[in-house]
Amino acid sequence: MRIISLCVDGIHQAAQRGLYEWLADQDADIICLQDLRALEYELDGDPFQLDGYFAYFFDSGEKHYNGVAIYTRLQPKALIFGLGFSSGVDMEGRYLQADFEQISIGSLLAPTASSEMESQEVKIQFFDDMQAHLHKITRKRREFIFCGNWAMAHRRGDVQNWQDNDSVSGFLPHEQQWMDQLFNQVGYADAFRLGNTDKDEYTHWPSGIIGEGDGWRTDYQVVSETLANRVEYATTYKTKHFSSHLPIIIDYDLEVY
């Protein structure tokens, strides 16, 4: 099974840059996109309805703000919009989940704390709620893959010039600690690092232009611990740029069922 995930910085702009032509050639089973900055009704037609895929969208209800998508070759058993957080932040076009027989795939867009609507306090509350949710679902007899922009880097090797960025949102001490807990205590794994240990594998450039300024690895496919030994191959696509993020491509020894 091949899963591609990408934070697009606006789906119309990414489409103009050739995203859908590229996706059509990738033979992915599932595609997760984030930060669409579009309402669902705007995406009812070419090129957004990718041939051979069922397409599902969750928007924020506001133009040019958030939005996530999942494309899948196999029709899911169920769809989940949002995560049920008491704060309601998850319902701002931030999370969409496709449930299959034994596995669930989520497309996640975390708050970045880069605006008044996404303050550091909002981000902290979101991830406190997220941790509680992840603890709860580990008891389910189901496997999970969460794809998306988590707006945080885990380790020093995940931030270029980390010394100059250790006071920046996304690499604050409590955020690094949260990622440590996610991967070491809560029971999930960083699929990309299981399939790729190369240095300088960044996925996002806050400057807005890939290769300019410092690179960060803030985009992940986070998997249930039971799937850790199913990762076969992981890479980022660097040849053509569709946004300030790179697509993550991961192959799993797994069938969608």
C-alpha positions in Angstrom: 0.0 0.0 0.0 1.3 3.4 -1.0 0.2 6.5 0.9 1.2 10.1 -0.2 0.6 13.0 2.1 1.2 16.7 1.4 0.3 20.1 2.9 -0.6 22.1 -0.2 -0.7 25.7 1.0 -3.9 26.2 -1.1 -5.2 23.5 -3.4 -5.9 25.8 -6.3 -2.3 27.0 -6.4 -1.0 23.5 -6.0 -3.2 22.3 -8.9 -1.8 25.1 -11.1 1.7 23.9 -10.3 0.9 20.4 -11.6 0.0 18.5 -8.4 -2.8 16.5 -9.9 -0.8 15.5 -13.0 1.9 14.3 -10.7 -0.5 12.4 -8.4 -2.1 10.6 -11.4 1.3 9.0 -12.1 2.2 7.9 -8.5 0.0 4.7 -8.2 -0.9 5.7 -4.6 -3.6 3.8 -2.8 -4.4 6.7 -0.6 -3.6 10.4 -0.8 -4.0 12.8 2.1 -3.9 16.5 1.5 -4.0 19.4 4.0 -4.4 23.2 4.1 -6.7 23.2 1.0 -7.9 26.8 1.7 -11.0 26.0 -0.3 -14.6 25.1 0.4 -15.9 21.7 -0.6 -18.2 22.9 -3.3 -15.3 24.6 -5.1 -13.7 21.1 -5.6 -16.6 19.4 -7.4 -14.9 18.9 -10.8 -11.6 18.6 -12.6 -8.8 18.4 -11.6 -9.9 17.9 -8.0 -11.9 14.7 -8.7 -9.0 12.5 -9.4 -9.7 9.7 -11.9 -9.9 6.3 -10.2 -10.3 7.6 -6.7 -13.1 8.4 -4.3 -12.6 11.9 -3.1 -13.6 13.3 0.3 -13.2 16.8 1.7 -13.7 18.6 5.0 -13.6 22.4 4.9 -13.7 25.0 7.7 -16.7 26.8 6.5 -14.5 29.8 5.9 -13.0 30.7 2.5 -9.2 30.5 2.2 -8.8 28.8 5.6 -7.8 25.2 6.4 -9.4 22.2 4.8 -8.3 18.5 4.4 -8.9 15.8 1.9 -8.5 12.1 1.4 -8.5 10.3 -1.9 -8.8 6.5 -1.8 -9.0 3.8 -4.5 -11.2 1.7 -2.1 -14.4 3.1 -0.8 -14.2 3.4 3.0 -16.7 1.8 5.4 -17.1 5.1 7.2 -15.9 8.7 7.3 -15.2 10.8 10.5 -15.1 14.6 10.4 -13.2 16.0 13.3 -12.1 14.3 16.5 -14.7 15.5 19.0 -12.5 17.9 20.9 -14.4 20.0 23.4 -12.6 23.1 22.1 -14.0 22.6 18.6 -10.7 23.5 17.0 -10.6 20.1 15.3 -13.8 21.0 13.4 -12.2 23.9 11.6 -11.4 21.7 8.6 -8.5 20.1 10.5 -9.2 16.4 10.5 -10.8 13.8 8.2 -10.7 10.1 8.7 -11.5 7.2 6.4 -12.3 3.9 8.2 -11.7 0.6 6.4 -12.3 -2.9 7.8 -9.3 -3.0 10.1 -7.4 0.3 9.6 -8.2 4.0 9.7 -6.4 6.7 7.8 -6.5 10.3 8.9 -5.6 13.5 7.2 -4.5 16.1 9.9 -3.8 19.8 9.9 -2.6 21.0 13.2 -2.7 24.7 14.4 0.6 26.4 13.6 0.4 29.2 16.1 1.2 31.7 13.4 -1.8 33.9 13.7 -4.4 35.3 16.2 -6.7 32.5 15.2 -4.0 29.9 15.9 -2.2 31.2 19.0 0.2 29.0 21.0 -2.5 28.5 23.6 -4.9 27.1 20.9 -2.1 24.8 19.7 -1.3 23.6 23.2 -5.0 22.8 23.8 -5.3 21.0 20.4 -2.4 18.7 21.2 -3.5 18.1 24.8 -6.8 16.9 23.3 -5.0 15.0 20.7 -2.9 13.1 23.2 -6.0 12.2 25.2 -7.6 10.9 22.0 -4.6 8.9 21.0 -4.5 7.3 24.4 -8.1 6.4 24.1 -8.0 4.8 20.7 -4.9 2.6 21.5 -7.4 0.4 23.3 -9.3 -0.2 20.1 -8.6 -3.3 18.0 -7.8 -1.2 15.0 -4.7 0.2 13.3 -4.2 3.9 12.6 -2.2 6.0 10.2 -2.3 9.8 10.8 -0.9 11.8 7.8 -0.3 15.5 7.8 1.2 18.7 9.0 1.7 18.3 12.7 3.3 21.8 12.9 6.1 20.5 15.1 9.6 19.0 14.6 10.7 16.2 16.9 14.5 16.3 17.2 17.4 18.6 16.4 18.1 16.7 13.2 14.6 17.7 12.1 15.3 21.4 12.1 18.0 23.1 10.0 20.1 25.4 12.3 18.2 24.2 15.3 20.2 26.4 17.6 18.6 29.5 16.0 15.1 28.0 16.1 14.8 26.5 19.6 12.6 29.4 20.7 10.3 29.3 17.7 6.8 27.7 17.8 7.2 24.2 16.4 10.4 23.4 18.2 9.7 24.7 21.7 10.8 22.4 24.6 7.3 21.4 25.4 6.6 20.5 21.8 9.7 18.3 21.5 8.6 16.7 24.8 5.1 16.1 23.3 6.6 14.3 20.3 8.8 12.2 22.6 5.7 11.1 24.5 3.9 10.3 21.2 6.6 8.0 19.9 8.0 6.6 23.2 5.0 6.4 25.5 1.7 6.7 23.8 2.4 3.9 21.4 2.9 5.3 17.9 5.8 5.4 15.5 7.3 7.9 13.0 6.8 5.9 9.7 9.2 8.1 7.7 12.1 7.6 10.1 11.5 3.8 10.0 12.0 3.8 6.3 14.5 6.6 5.8 17.4 7.6 8.1 19.0 10.0 5.7 20.1 13.4 7.2 18.7 16.7 6.1 15.3 15.2 5.2 13.2 18.3 5.7 9.6 18.7 4.6 8.7 22.4 5.1 10.3 25.7 4.6 8.7 28.5 6.6 10.1 31.1 4.2 7.5 29.8 1.8 10.0 28.7 -0.8 11.6 25.3 -0.7 15.4 25.5 -0.2 15.3 29.1 1.0 16.0 29.6 4.7 15.8 26.8 7.2 14.1 23.5 6.5 11.9 21.8 9.1 10.5 18.2 9.2 7.0 18.9 10.5 5.0 16.6 8.2 4.6 13.0 9.3 2.8 9.7 8.8 2.3 8.6 12.4 1.4 4.9 12.6 0.2 2.5 15.3 3.1 0.6 16.9 1.7 -2.6 15.4 2.5 -1.2 11.9 6.1 -0.2 12.6 7.4 -3.4 10.9 5.2 -2.8 7.9 7.1 0.2 6.5 9.0 -0.8 3.4 10.1 2.5 1.8 9.9 6.2 2.7 11.0 9.3 0.7 10.1 12.9 -0.1 9.5 14.1 -3.6 11.9 17.0 -4.4 11.9 17.3 -8.2 8.9 19.6 -8.5 7.5 21.9 -5.9 3.8 22.3 -5.3 3.9 24.2 -2.0 6.3 25.1 0.8 6.0 21.5 1.8 7.3 18.3 0.1 5.1 15.3 -0.5 5.9 12.3 1.7 5.6 8.9 0.0 5.6 5.8 2.1 5.1 2.2 1.0 3.7 -0.3 3.5 3.6 -4.1 3.4 -0.1 -3.8 4.0 -3.4 -3.9 2.1 -6.3 -1.6 2.6 -9.1 -3.9 3.8 
